[in-house]
Amino acid sequence: MKISSNKANFLACDHDYEQAKIVVIGAPFDGTTTFRPGTRFASPQMRIESYGLETYSPYLDKDLEEIAICDAGEIDLPFGNKEKALEEIKKYICKIVQDEKKPLLIGGEHLVSLPAIEGLYEKYPDLYVIHFDAHTDLREDYMGEALSHSTVMRRVWDFLGDNHIFQFGIRSGLREEFQWAQKHTRLQKFNTNGLAEIVKSLQDKPVYFTIDLDILDPSIFPGTGTPEAGGISFKELMEAFALLDGLKIVGADLVELSPHYDPTGVSTAVACKVMRELLLLISE
């Protein structure tokens, strides 16, 4: 398990590992991307662009300067071996959890969420997942491959089971995936309606929060591998974050930024701001 030391820190995430309550770690893997690859470049670019932000959030009335956060860099992942890559991610997540810290993983594609959730599940067997995304990610396989960013929530369901996965913003997937979700997950199409009710039901429960940034409309966030028209606005995303404030979030991730598909840099700037809010959200 190797961590690259050739990095800048994400905004204000400059505490030593031992001092930190939250550990940021990059997982630069996009080996199963089904359309436009490039998410492996997200976290280094986000670190650089994050310095355009203030540390204070007027949305949550919190400041990154008040939280002990360590940016631990990038996990060195092997090319061409997704099983080994996932194993390495899980090892580091398990270390963070064992050290009584909260992990925040930056992808990478959405498959990197699987080993992170597995690592949290070993400590929290009653774990729940809140999933923001444009896509269902509930296929049994993609072109015969069971491990894919198109199957990640189905693989999470394999061990979490029914009524532990809550999906919001979903607007793309096979008909069979939507039909399967009716029996096995709680899926809200197109928006985050009903989130307040779910949050109320999950009070004091351990929650993993996974955000595929393509939940945002591509007019706001074009820099992603599989853009889907009809997404939510940044304002709606921040309103959803406000509802989640106070939830027992034990880990989180932010995935699917492909920075080079947006040469304006706006998508990376959006991702950095979401990242700031996410760090503040899980800081309780």
GUBAKOL-387898 format. One record per residue (C-alpha): residue number from 1; residue in one letter; chain; z, x, y. Coordinates in nm, 2 decimals, always signed. Example, Ala and Ser with C-alpha at 12.3 -4.5 7.8 and 13.67 -1.06 7.14 Angstrom:
2
1	A	A	+0.78	+1.23	-0.45 $
2	S	A	+0.71	+1.37	-0.11 $
! end
This chain:
284
1	M	A	+0.00	+0.00	+0.00 $
2	K	A	-0.13	+0.18	+0.31 $
3	I	A	-0.10	+0.08	+0.67 $
4	S	A	-0.34	+0.22	+0.93 $
5	S	A	-0.17	+0.38	+1.22 $
6	N	A	-0.48	+0.41	+1.44 $
7	K	A	-0.42	+0.11	+1.66 $
8	A	A	-0.30	-0.03	+1.99 $
9	N	A	-0.02	-0.29	+1.98 $
10	F	A	-0.08	-0.66	+2.04 $
11	L	A	+0.06	-0.76	+2.38 $
12	A	A	+0.44	-0.68	+2.39 $
13	C	A	+0.46	-0.64	+2.02 $
14	D	A	+0.60	-0.28	+2.05 $
15	H	A	+0.94	-0.29	+1.88 $
16	D	A	+1.02	-0.07	+1.58 $
17	Y	A	+0.99	-0.24	+1.24 $
18	E	A	+1.37	-0.22	+1.18 $
19	Q	A	+1.45	-0.40	+1.51 $
20	A	A	+1.18	-0.67	+1.48 $
21	K	A	+1.24	-1.03	+1.38 $
22	I	A	+0.86	-1.09	+1.36 $
23	V	A	+0.60	-0.85	+1.21 $
24	V	A	+0.23	-0.88	+1.30 $
25	I	A	+0.00	-0.74	+1.04 $
26	G	A	-0.38	-0.73	+1.03 $
27	A	A	-0.58	-0.82	+0.71 $
28	P	A	-0.94	-0.71	+0.79 $
29	F	A	-1.11	-0.88	+0.49 $
30	D	A	-1.42	-1.09	+0.49 $
31	G	A	-1.55	-1.03	+0.14 $
32	T	A	-1.61	-1.40	+0.06 $
33	T	A	-1.75	-1.53	+0.39 $
34	T	A	-2.02	-1.78	+0.31 $
35	F	A	-2.22	-1.78	+0.63 $
36	R	A	-2.17	-1.52	+0.91 $
37	P	A	-1.95	-1.22	+0.83 $
38	G	A	-1.75	-1.02	+1.08 $
39	T	A	-1.39	-1.14	+1.08 $
40	R	A	-1.27	-0.80	+0.96 $
41	F	A	-1.32	-0.69	+1.32 $
42	A	A	-1.09	-0.96	+1.47 $
43	S	A	-0.75	-0.80	+1.49 $
44	P	A	-0.84	-0.46	+1.64 $
45	Q	A	-1.04	-0.65	+1.91 $
46	M	A	-0.76	-0.89	+1.97 $
47	R	A	-0.52	-0.61	+2.03 $
48	I	A	-0.74	-0.46	+2.30 $
49	E	A	-0.81	-0.79	+2.47 $
50	S	A	-0.45	-0.91	+2.46 $
51	Y	A	-0.37	-0.70	+2.76 $
52	G	A	-0.55	-0.95	+2.98 $
53	L	A	-0.27	-1.20	+2.92 $
54	E	A	+0.07	-1.25	+3.07 $
55	T	A	+0.36	-1.23	+2.82 $
56	Y	A	+0.50	-1.56	+2.96 $
57	S	A	+0.38	-1.90	+2.82 $
58	P	A	+0.40	-2.19	+3.06 $
59	Y	A	+0.32	-2.42	+2.77 $
60	L	A	+0.63	-2.33	+2.57 $
61	D	A	+0.84	-2.18	+2.85 $
62	K	A	+0.90	-1.87	+2.65 $
63	D	A	+0.82	-1.50	+2.70 $
64	L	A	+0.71	-1.24	+2.44 $
65	E	A	+0.93	-0.98	+2.63 $
66	E	A	+1.24	-1.17	+2.50 $
67	I	A	+1.15	-1.14	+2.13 $
68	A	A	+1.16	-0.84	+1.90 $
69	I	A	+0.81	-0.82	+1.75 $
70	C	A	+0.66	-0.53	+1.57 $
71	D	A	+0.28	-0.48	+1.54 $
72	A	A	+0.26	-0.29	+1.21 $
73	G	A	-0.12	-0.24	+1.23 $
74	E	A	-0.38	-0.30	+0.96 $
75	I	A	-0.34	-0.31	+0.59 $
76	D	A	-0.59	-0.07	+0.44 $
77	L	A	-0.79	-0.29	+0.21 $
78	P	A	-1.05	-0.18	-0.05 $
79	F	A	-1.41	-0.28	-0.01 $
80	G	A	-1.58	-0.48	-0.29 $
81	N	A	-1.26	-0.57	-0.48 $
82	K	A	-1.12	-0.90	-0.35 $
83	E	A	-0.85	-0.92	-0.62 $
84	K	A	-0.71	-0.58	-0.52 $
85	A	A	-0.74	-0.67	-0.15 $
86	L	A	-0.54	-0.99	-0.20 $
87	E	A	-0.28	-0.80	-0.41 $
88	E	A	-0.23	-0.55	-0.12 $
89	I	A	-0.18	-0.83	+0.13 $
90	K	A	+0.08	-1.00	-0.09 $
91	K	A	+0.27	-0.67	-0.14 $
92	Y	A	+0.31	-0.62	+0.24 $
93	I	A	+0.40	-0.99	+0.30 $
94	C	A	+0.66	-0.97	+0.03 $
95	K	A	+0.81	-0.66	+0.19 $
96	I	A	+0.83	-0.83	+0.53 $
97	V	A	+1.00	-1.14	+0.37 $
98	Q	A	+1.24	-0.93	+0.17 $
99	D	A	+1.34	-0.75	+0.49 $
100	E	A	+1.44	-1.09	+0.64 $
101	K	A	+1.15	-1.09	+0.89 $
102	K	A	+0.88	-1.34	+0.96 $
103	P	A	+0.52	-1.24	+0.89 $
104	L	A	+0.23	-1.33	+1.12 $
105	L	A	-0.10	-1.23	+0.96 $
106	I	A	-0.42	-1.18	+1.15 $
107	G	A	-0.74	-1.23	+0.95 $
108	G	A	-0.99	-1.18	+0.84 $
109	E	A	-1.13	-1.48	+0.66 $
110	H	A	-0.92	-1.77	+0.54 $
111	L	A	-0.88	-1.64	+0.19 $
112	V	A	-0.62	-1.39	+0.32 $
113	S	A	-0.38	-1.68	+0.37 $
114	L	A	-0.35	-1.72	-0.01 $
115	P	A	-0.15	-1.40	-0.08 $
116	A	A	+0.05	-1.46	+0.23 $
117	I	A	+0.15	-1.81	+0.12 $
118	E	A	+0.22	-1.68	-0.23 $
119	G	A	+0.45	-1.42	-0.09 $
120	L	A	+0.65	-1.68	+0.11 $
121	Y	A	+0.65	-1.92	-0.19 $
122	E	A	+0.84	-1.67	-0.40 $
123	K	A	+1.13	-1.69	-0.15 $
124	Y	A	+1.08	-2.06	-0.05 $
125	P	A	+0.99	-2.26	-0.37 $
126	D	A	+1.00	-2.58	-0.16 $
127	L	A	+0.74	-2.44	+0.09 $
128	Y	A	+0.52	-2.67	+0.29 $
129	V	A	+0.19	-2.58	+0.45 $
130	I	A	+0.05	-2.71	+0.78 $
131	H	A	-0.33	-2.63	+0.79 $
132	F	A	-0.54	-2.65	+1.10 $
133	D	A	-0.91	-2.62	+1.03 $
134	A	A	-1.26	-2.76	+1.06 $
135	H	A	-1.31	-2.73	+0.69 $
136	T	A	-1.14	-2.89	+0.39 $
137	D	A	-1.13	-2.55	+0.19 $
138	L	A	-1.06	-2.76	-0.12 $
139	R	A	-1.35	-2.67	-0.35 $
140	E	A	-1.26	-2.58	-0.71 $
141	D	A	-1.51	-2.30	-0.68 $
142	Y	A	-1.79	-2.17	-0.45 $
143	M	A	-2.10	-2.07	-0.65 $
144	G	A	-1.88	-2.01	-0.95 $
145	E	A	-1.62	-1.81	-0.76 $
146	A	A	-1.26	-1.95	-0.77 $
147	L	A	-1.14	-1.71	-0.50 $
148	S	A	-1.32	-1.79	-0.17 $
149	H	A	-1.24	-1.89	+0.18 $
150	S	A	-1.40	-2.22	+0.08 $
151	T	A	-1.14	-2.27	-0.20 $
152	V	A	-0.82	-2.13	-0.04 $
153	M	A	-0.63	-2.45	+0.01 $
154	R	A	-0.72	-2.56	-0.35 $
155	R	A	-0.58	-2.23	-0.48 $
156	V	A	-0.26	-2.29	-0.27 $
157	W	A	-0.24	-2.64	-0.41 $
158	D	A	-0.24	-2.49	-0.76 $
159	F	A	+0.11	-2.37	-0.71 $
160	L	A	+0.25	-2.59	-0.43 $
161	G	A	+0.13	-2.92	-0.59 $
162	D	A	+0.09	-3.26	-0.43 $
163	N	A	+0.24	-3.37	-0.09 $
164	H	A	+0.31	-3.01	+0.02 $
165	I	A	-0.02	-2.95	+0.22 $
166	F	A	-0.09	-3.12	+0.55 $
167	Q	A	-0.44	-3.07	+0.69 $
168	F	A	-0.55	-3.15	+1.05 $
169	G	A	-0.88	-3.14	+1.24 $
170	I	A	-1.09	-3.15	+0.93 $
171	R	A	-1.45	-3.24	+0.99 $
172	S	A	-1.66	-3.06	+0.72 $
173	G	A	-1.66	-3.05	+0.35 $
174	L	A	-1.81	-3.20	+0.03 $
175	R	A	-1.75	-3.57	-0.03 $
176	E	A	-1.57	-3.47	-0.35 $
177	E	A	-1.32	-3.26	-0.14 $
178	F	A	-1.24	-3.55	+0.09 $
179	Q	A	-1.20	-3.78	-0.22 $
180	W	A	-0.98	-3.52	-0.39 $
181	A	A	-0.76	-3.48	-0.08 $
182	Q	A	-0.68	-3.86	-0.08 $
183	K	A	-0.47	-3.80	-0.39 $
184	H	A	-0.34	-3.45	-0.34 $
185	T	A	-0.30	-3.35	+0.02 $
186	R	A	-0.24	-3.53	+0.35 $
187	L	A	-0.57	-3.49	+0.54 $
188	Q	A	-0.63	-3.60	+0.90 $
189	K	A	-1.00	-3.60	+0.99 $
190	F	A	-1.13	-3.48	+1.33 $
191	N	A	-0.80	-3.44	+1.52 $
192	T	A	-0.42	-3.39	+1.50 $
193	N	A	-0.31	-3.75	+1.50 $
194	G	A	-0.01	-3.81	+1.29 $
195	L	A	+0.13	-3.46	+1.34 $
196	A	A	+0.45	-3.58	+1.51 $
197	E	A	+0.53	-3.80	+1.20 $
198	I	A	+0.48	-3.50	+0.97 $
199	V	A	+0.69	-3.27	+1.18 $
200	K	A	+0.97	-3.53	+1.17 $
201	S	A	+0.95	-3.54	+0.79 $
202	L	A	+0.96	-3.16	+0.76 $
203	Q	A	+1.27	-3.10	+0.97 $
204	D	A	+1.48	-2.82	+0.81 $
205	K	A	+1.20	-2.76	+0.55 $
206	P	A	+1.04	-2.41	+0.52 $
207	V	A	+0.68	-2.44	+0.66 $
208	Y	A	+0.39	-2.20	+0.66 $
209	F	A	+0.14	-2.26	+0.94 $
210	T	A	-0.22	-2.15	+0.89 $
211	I	A	-0.47	-2.18	+1.18 $
212	D	A	-0.84	-2.14	+1.12 $
213	L	A	-0.96	-2.10	+1.47 $
214	D	A	-1.28	-2.30	+1.40 $
215	I	A	-1.06	-2.61	+1.44 $
216	L	A	-1.16	-2.56	+1.80 $
217	D	A	-1.49	-2.69	+1.92 $
218	P	A	-1.76	-2.42	+1.92 $
219	S	A	-1.82	-2.49	+2.29 $
220	I	A	-1.48	-2.34	+2.34 $
221	F	A	-1.48	-2.10	+2.05 $
222	P	A	-1.83	-1.99	+1.93 $
223	G	A	-1.72	-1.66	+1.79 $
224	T	A	-1.66	-1.77	+1.43 $
225	G	A	-1.84	-1.74	+1.10 $
226	T	A	-1.89	-2.12	+1.04 $
227	P	A	-1.90	-2.30	+1.37 $
228	E	A	-1.87	-2.68	+1.34 $
229	A	A	-1.94	-2.92	+1.63 $
230	G	A	-1.68	-3.19	+1.70 $
231	G	A	-1.37	-2.98	+1.72 $
232	I	A	-1.06	-3.02	+1.93 $
233	S	A	-1.01	-2.88	+2.27 $
234	F	A	-0.77	-2.59	+2.37 $
235	K	A	-0.56	-2.85	+2.55 $
236	E	A	-0.53	-3.06	+2.24 $
237	L	A	-0.43	-2.75	+2.04 $
238	M	A	-0.15	-2.67	+2.29 $
239	E	A	-0.03	-3.02	+2.27 $
240	A	A	-0.01	-2.99	+1.89 $
241	F	A	+0.18	-2.66	+1.93 $
242	A	A	+0.44	-2.84	+2.15 $
243	L	A	+0.50	-3.09	+1.87 $
244	L	A	+0.56	-2.81	+1.62 $
245	D	A	+0.82	-2.63	+1.85 $
246	G	A	+1.15	-2.63	+1.67 $
247	L	A	+1.01	-2.66	+1.32 $
248	K	A	+1.13	-2.41	+1.06 $
249	I	A	+0.82	-2.20	+1.04 $
250	V	A	+0.88	-1.91	+0.80 $
251	G	A	+0.54	-1.75	+0.83 $
252	A	A	+0.20	-1.80	+0.98 $
253	D	A	-0.16	-1.67	+1.01 $
254	L	A	-0.45	-1.68	+1.25 $
255	V	A	-0.79	-1.64	+1.09 $
256	E	A	-1.17	-1.66	+1.12 $
257	L	A	-1.24	-1.50	+1.46 $
258	S	A	-1.57	-1.31	+1.44 $
259	P	A	-1.57	-1.14	+1.78 $
260	H	A	-1.93	-1.01	+1.79 $
261	Y	A	-2.08	-1.36	+1.77 $
262	D	A	-1.95	-1.42	+2.12 $
263	P	A	-2.07	-1.13	+2.35 $
264	T	A	-1.89	-1.29	+2.65 $
265	G	A	-1.55	-1.21	+2.49 $
266	V	A	-1.43	-1.57	+2.56 $
267	S	A	-1.36	-1.64	+2.19 $
268	T	A	-1.15	-1.33	+2.16 $
269	A	A	-0.96	-1.43	+2.48 $
270	V	A	-0.90	-1.77	+2.33 $
271	A	A	-0.78	-1.62	+2.00 $
272	C	A	-0.54	-1.39	+2.19 $
273	K	A	-0.39	-1.68	+2.38 $
274	V	A	-0.35	-1.89	+2.06 $
275	M	A	-0.18	-1.58	+1.91 $
276	R	A	+0.06	-1.55	+2.20 $
277	E	A	+0.16	-1.92	+2.16 $
278	L	A	+0.19	-1.88	+1.78 $
279	L	A	+0.42	-1.58	+1.81 $
280	L	A	+0.64	-1.78	+2.06 $
281	L	A	+0.63	-2.09	+1.84 $
282	I	A	+0.76	-1.90	+1.53 $
283	S	A	+1.03	-1.71	+1.72 $
284	E	A	+1.31	-1.96	+1.67 $
! end
